[in-house]
Amino acid sequence: MGRLFTSRHIFKVDKKGRVSVPASFRAVIQGESGGQFIYLRESQGEPAIEGLTPAYLEELAASIEHLDHGTDERDDAEFDVFTAIHEVRFDDEGRMILPAALRDYADITDTAEFAGMGRRFKIWNPDELKRRTDERRKGGKRVTLKALPRRGEPA
């Protein structure tokens, strides 16, 4: 596994919807697509924009390939994944233009907060992300992960 999207970063969004992409995120993207583009879509179930690398989108496509052709399940999956994707290119200064429809969906106006999610990232209205973070902390929501055995160790 290569580098991952980590941490949180807040950047200004200009009137044209341009925003700088965090340098650490660009480094991950550089390794995935030569640094030229990223895929964006509405985050499912929350008012944020989800960023996907080409490799991650290929994994989603591979999952869909396992569904039977001609079924409603496959048609719905293909529609939900592929029709909602925006391919966004970077300029020479490491900025991208957030599509207006996605900015509206996530209620992003003059600032955007990037949140690393491992193999993907999300872009939020900073106030909304703070509200949700506070809500999770108050609710005591924490995830405990089971450690996997190291290579060569018995499971």
JOJO-V398689 format. One record per pair of residues at least 24 apart in sequence whose C-alpha atoms are under 6 Angstrom apart, sorted by the first residue. I is the first residue (numbers start at 1). GAP is how many residues later the second one is. Records with the same first field share a line. If there is no record, write none. Layout:
# JOJO-V398689
I: GAP, GAP
This chain:
# JOJO-V398689
3: 25
4: 114, 115
5: 111, 112, 113
6: 110
7: 108, 109
8: 106, 107
9: 104, 105
10: 102, 103
11: 100, 101
12: 98, 99
13: 97, 98
17: 80, 81
18: 78, 79
19: 76, 77
20: 74, 75
21: 73, 74
36: 53, 54
37: 51, 52, 53
38: 49, 50
39: 47, 48
40: 45, 46
41: 43, 44
47: 59
48: 58, 75, 76
49: 73, 74
50: 71, 72
51: 69, 70, 71
52: 68
